[in-house]
């Protein structure tokens, strides 16, 4: 992964895009801090398609309706939470 300072990335934007396409993600930094990533459109589409919203994530889980789950009949133990 290559790293570009903001000023250099601005001046050589076409080159940054070519590198993102041929070499992978390109990091952009400002004052040594990573602030952005330039990625190829196909990688972006792959990442975007792989993302599920929370509702779909829950629905994609295993079917738990056939599990035989039993709760203990005795009450839960009481816990003293006072500070000593």
C-alpha positions in Angstrom: 0.0 0.0 0.0 1.4 3.4 -1.0 1.2 6.5 1.1 0.7 10.0 -0.4 0.9 13.4 1.4 -2.2 15.5 0.6 -0.3 18.0 -1.5 1.4 15.3 -3.6 -1.9 13.4 -4.0 -3.5 16.6 -5.3 -0.8 17.3 -7.8 -0.5 13.7 -9.0 -4.2 12.6 -8.7 -4.2 10.7 -12.0 -1.2 8.7 -10.8 -2.9 8.0 -7.4 -5.9 6.6 -9.3 -3.7 4.4 -11.5 -1.9 3.0 -8.5 -5.2 2.4 -6.7 -6.4 0.4 -9.8 -3.1 -1.6 -10.3 -1.6 -1.9 -6.9 -4.4 -1.6 -4.4 -5.5 1.0 -1.8 -3.6 4.2 -1.6 -3.3 6.0 1.8 -3.5 9.8 1.9 -1.8 11.5 4.9 -1.8 15.0 6.3 1.0 15.9 8.7 1.8 12.2 9.0 -1.7 11.2 10.0 -3.7 8.9 7.7 -6.8 10.7 6.7 -8.2 8.9 3.6 -7.9 5.9 1.3 -8.3 5.8 -2.4 -9.5 2.4 -3.7 -10.4 0.9 -7.0 -14.1 1.0 -7.9 -14.4 -2.8 -8.1 -13.0 -3.1 -4.6 -15.5 -0.5 -3.4 -18.4 -2.3 -5.0 -17.2 -5.6 -3.4 -17.1 -3.9 0.0 -20.4 -2.2 -0.4 -22.2 -5.4 -1.5 -20.7 -7.4 1.4 -22.2 -5.0 4.0 -25.5 -6.0 5.6 -27.8 -3.7 7.5 -28.4 -4.8 11.1 -31.8 -6.3 10.4 -30.4 -8.4 7.5 -27.5 -9.4 9.6 -29.8 -10.8 12.3 -31.9 -12.6 9.8 -28.9 -14.2 8.2 -28.0 -16.0 11.4 -28.8 -19.7 12.1 -32.4 -20.9 12.7 -32.6 -21.2 16.5 -36.3 -22.4 16.6 -35.3 -26.0 16.8 -32.9 -25.6 19.8 -34.1 -27.3 23.0 -33.3 -24.5 25.5 -34.3 -24.9 29.2 -33.9 -22.4 32.0 -33.0 -23.5 35.4 -36.0 -23.5 37.8 -34.1 -22.2 40.8 -33.8 -18.4 41.1 -30.6 -16.7 40.2 -28.2 -16.1 43.1 -28.3 -12.6 44.7 -25.1 -10.7 44.4 -23.9 -8.0 46.9 -22.9 -5.0 44.8 -22.2 -2.7 47.7 -18.7 -1.2 48.0 -16.7 -2.0 51.1 
